[in-house]
Amino acid sequence: MRSGAAAARRRPRTEVRWRPGRSSSSGGRADVRTAPAVARTACRSRPNAARRSESSRQAILAATAELCGENGYARLTIEAIAARAGVSKKTIYRWWPSKGAVVLELLDQTATIASEPPDSGDLATDLRALLTEVIAMLTPPETSPGIGLIAEALHDPALARELRERIIRPRIATFKERLRRAQEAGQLSPDADLDVALDLLYGPLYHRMVFHLGMPDPSYLDSLITHTLRALTPPRH
């Protein structure tokens, strides 16, 4: 009896699963597997949580971009984003507190010049690249996620702070760094005020945005850069 009990203890524990629609009385076979084998199978088939999360995040950002392009920022809702992305609202709120935060993430991800400052050797060309990125963010005004975000940030101090720290300040730093290199190369006056240069170049874009005057076309943008650099360039002797 003791040897039989010992054998029973050594026998691997099994898990029994009946195939759907079949029963033992009708001759159906049970799916009998040892527990360790079940555990190994589950381990192999378990989805990668990190990959699934990143896939959902990208789907949410893509849905946000599509919906803004179709209906504008004002009509954008978390419910619409969730439906378009094929996720739950809970999934969105796990990462972002509001639709404004989602759009901020979208803009931060799609605007790349701040992380890769242009340096072609031609200051006017590089300034054109910096300003063109801002113009793209504000165009077209009716459906631009950038304009919608700026408008909402006027009434949301927390969102305004995030917009300033994540989008605006890094681009100001990129702009000033490029102008400092130009000063070192003798292309700009060494005493040129870089804050004033910033306002001279970027100010007209936001002025035109606020008063619905339309974003500068390439010709106007070139003229703006030319006149600004003329004011900041050291006089020739």
C-alpha positions as CSV (number, residue, x, y, z in Angstrom):
1,M,0.0,0.0,0.0
2,R,2.8,2.4,0.8
3,S,4.5,1.8,-2.5
4,G,1.2,2.5,-4.3
5,A,0.8,5.8,-2.4
6,A,4.4,6.8,-3.2
7,A,3.8,6.2,-6.9
8,A,0.6,8.2,-6.7
9,R,2.6,11.1,-5.2
10,R,5.2,10.9,-8.0
11,R,2.5,10.9,-10.8
12,P,2.3,14.3,-12.4
13,R,-0.8,16.3,-11.8
14,T,-3.0,16.6,-14.8
15,E,-5.4,19.1,-16.2
16,V,-8.5,17.9,-18.1
17,R,-10.2,20.0,-20.7
18,W,-13.2,18.6,-22.6
19,R,-13.4,19.6,-26.2
20,P,-16.4,21.9,-27.0
21,G,-19.5,20.1,-28.0
22,R,-18.3,16.6,-27.0
23,S,-18.9,14.7,-23.8
24,S,-17.5,11.6,-22.2
25,S,-20.8,9.7,-22.5
26,S,-20.8,10.2,-26.3
27,G,-17.3,8.9,-26.7
28,G,-15.6,12.4,-26.8
29,R,-11.9,12.4,-25.9
30,A,-10.6,14.7,-23.2
31,D,-7.6,17.0,-23.7
32,V,-5.3,15.6,-21.0
33,R,-2.0,17.3,-20.5
34,T,0.3,17.5,-17.5
35,A,0.3,20.7,-15.6
36,P,4.0,21.6,-16.4
37,A,3.3,21.2,-20.1
38,V,0.3,23.6,-19.8
39,A,2.4,26.1,-18.0
40,R,5.1,25.9,-20.7
41,T,2.5,26.4,-23.4
42,A,0.9,29.4,-21.7
43,C,4.4,30.9,-21.3
44,R,5.1,30.7,-25.0
45,S,1.7,32.1,-26.0
46,R,1.6,35.0,-23.5
47,P,1.7,38.3,-25.5
48,N,4.5,40.8,-24.9
49,A,2.9,43.4,-22.7
50,A,5.4,46.1,-23.6
51,R,4.9,45.5,-27.3
52,R,1.1,45.5,-26.9
53,S,1.2,48.8,-24.9
54,E,3.4,50.5,-27.5
55,S,1.2,49.3,-30.3
56,S,-1.9,50.7,-28.5
57,R,-0.1,54.0,-27.9
58,Q,0.8,54.4,-31.5
59,A,-2.8,53.5,-32.6
60,I,-4.1,56.2,-30.2
61,L,-1.8,58.9,-31.6
62,A,-2.6,57.9,-35.2
63,A,-6.3,58.0,-34.4
64,T,-5.9,61.5,-32.8
65,A,-4.1,62.8,-35.9
66,E,-6.8,61.4,-38.2
67,L,-9.7,62.8,-36.2
68,C,-8.1,66.3,-35.8
69,G,-7.5,66.3,-39.6
70,E,-11.1,65.3,-40.2
71,N,-13.1,67.4,-37.7
72,G,-10.7,69.8,-35.9
73,Y,-9.5,69.9,-32.4
74,A,-12.7,71.3,-30.9
75,R,-14.7,68.3,-31.9
76,L,-12.1,65.8,-30.8
77,T,-13.1,63.5,-27.8
78,I,-11.5,60.7,-25.9
79,E,-14.5,58.5,-26.9
80,A,-13.9,59.1,-30.5
81,I,-10.1,58.5,-30.2
82,A,-10.8,55.2,-28.3
83,A,-13.3,54.0,-30.9
84,R,-11.0,54.9,-33.9
85,A,-7.9,53.3,-32.2
86,G,-9.8,50.2,-31.1
87,V,-8.9,50.6,-27.4
88,S,-10.9,51.4,-24.2
89,K,-11.1,54.9,-22.7
90,K,-9.5,53.4,-19.6
91,T,-6.4,52.6,-21.8
92,I,-6.1,56.3,-22.9
93,Y,-6.6,57.7,-19.4
94,R,-3.9,55.4,-18.1
95,W,-1.4,57.4,-20.1
96,W,-3.0,60.9,-20.6
97,P,-5.3,62.9,-18.4
98,S,-7.0,64.7,-21.2
99,K,-7.3,65.0,-25.0
100,G,-5.0,68.0,-24.8
101,A,-2.3,65.8,-23.3
102,V,-2.8,63.3,-26.1
103,V,-2.4,66.0,-28.8
104,L,0.7,67.3,-27.0
105,E,2.3,63.9,-27.2
106,L,1.4,63.7,-30.9
107,L,3.0,67.1,-31.6
108,D,6.1,66.2,-29.6
109,Q,6.5,62.9,-31.5
110,T,6.0,64.3,-35.0
111,A,8.1,67.4,-34.7
112,T,11.7,66.2,-34.9
113,I,13.8,69.3,-35.6
114,A,14.3,70.2,-32.0
115,S,16.0,66.8,-31.4
116,E,18.0,67.1,-34.6
117,P,19.0,70.8,-35.0
118,P,19.7,71.8,-38.7
119,D,23.2,72.9,-39.5
120,S,23.7,73.0,-43.2
121,G,26.3,75.8,-43.0
122,D,23.8,78.3,-44.4
123,L,22.0,80.2,-41.6
124,A,19.1,81.3,-43.8
125,T,18.5,77.7,-44.9
126,D,18.5,76.4,-41.4
127,L,16.2,79.2,-40.1
128,R,13.8,78.4,-43.0
129,A,13.7,74.7,-41.8
130,L,12.9,75.8,-38.2
131,L,10.2,78.2,-39.2
132,T,8.7,75.8,-41.7
133,E,8.2,73.2,-39.0
134,V,6.2,75.7,-37.0
135,I,4.1,76.7,-40.0
136,A,3.3,73.0,-40.7
137,M,2.2,72.7,-37.0
138,L,-0.2,75.6,-37.5
139,T,-1.6,74.6,-40.9
140,P,-4.4,74.4,-41.8
141,P,-5.9,76.6,-39.1
142,E,-9.3,74.9,-39.1
143,T,-8.0,71.5,-38.3
144,S,-4.5,72.1,-36.9
145,P,-4.0,70.2,-33.6
146,G,-1.3,72.8,-32.8
147,I,-3.7,75.7,-32.9
148,G,-6.3,73.8,-31.0
149,L,-3.8,73.0,-28.3
150,I,-2.6,76.6,-28.0
151,A,-6.2,77.8,-27.6
152,E,-7.0,75.3,-24.9
153,A,-3.7,76.0,-23.1
154,L,-4.9,79.6,-22.6
155,H,-7.5,78.3,-20.1
156,D,-5.5,75.3,-18.7
157,P,-2.4,76.3,-16.7
158,A,-1.2,72.7,-16.4
159,L,-1.5,72.1,-20.1
160,A,0.2,75.4,-20.9
161,R,3.1,74.4,-18.7
162,E,3.5,71.1,-20.5
163,L,3.2,72.8,-23.8
164,R,5.9,75.3,-22.9
165,E,8.3,72.7,-21.4
166,R,7.9,69.9,-24.0
167,I,7.4,71.8,-27.2
168,I,8.3,75.5,-26.9
169,R,11.4,75.7,-24.8
170,P,13.3,72.9,-26.6
171,R,12.7,74.7,-29.9
172,I,13.8,78.0,-28.5
173,A,17.0,76.3,-27.3
174,T,17.6,74.8,-30.7
175,F,17.0,78.2,-32.3
176,K,19.4,80.0,-30.0
177,E,22.1,77.4,-30.3
178,R,22.0,77.7,-34.1
179,L,22.3,81.5,-33.8
180,R,25.2,81.2,-31.3
181,R,27.1,79.1,-33.8
182,A,26.4,81.8,-36.4
183,Q,27.9,84.4,-34.1
184,E,31.0,82.3,-33.6
185,A,31.4,82.1,-37.3
186,G,31.0,85.8,-37.7
187,Q,27.7,85.6,-39.6
188,L,25.9,87.6,-36.9
189,S,26.9,90.5,-34.7
190,P,28.5,89.2,-31.5
191,D,26.2,91.6,-29.5
192,A,23.0,90.5,-31.3
193,D,20.2,89.9,-28.8
194,L,19.0,86.4,-29.5
195,D,15.7,86.9,-27.6
196,V,14.9,89.8,-29.9
197,A,15.9,87.7,-32.9
198,L,13.5,85.0,-31.7
199,D,10.6,87.5,-31.5
200,L,11.5,89.0,-34.9
201,L,11.3,85.7,-36.7
202,Y,8.6,83.7,-34.8
203,G,6.4,86.7,-33.8
204,P,4.9,87.2,-37.2
205,L,3.8,83.6,-37.4
206,Y,1.7,83.8,-34.3
207,H,0.5,87.3,-35.2
208,R,-0.8,86.0,-38.5
209,M,-2.3,82.9,-36.7
210,V,-4.2,84.9,-34.1
211,F,-5.7,87.4,-36.6
212,H,-6.4,84.8,-39.3
213,L,-4.1,86.4,-41.8
214,G,-2.8,83.1,-43.2
215,M,0.6,81.5,-42.7
216,P,3.5,83.0,-44.7
217,D,4.1,81.5,-48.1
218,P,7.7,80.6,-49.1
219,S,8.3,84.0,-50.7
220,Y,7.2,85.9,-47.6
221,L,9.1,83.6,-45.3
222,D,12.3,84.2,-47.3
223,S,11.7,88.0,-47.1
224,L,11.2,87.8,-43.3
225,I,14.4,85.9,-42.8
226,T,16.4,88.2,-45.1
227,H,15.2,91.4,-43.3
228,T,15.8,89.9,-39.9
229,L,19.3,88.7,-40.7
230,R,20.1,92.1,-42.3
231,A,19.3,93.7,-38.9
232,L,21.5,91.2,-37.0
233,T,24.4,91.0,-39.4
234,P,27.6,93.0,-38.5
235,P,28.2,95.9,-40.8
236,R,30.9,95.5,-43.5
237,H,33.8,97.8,-43.4
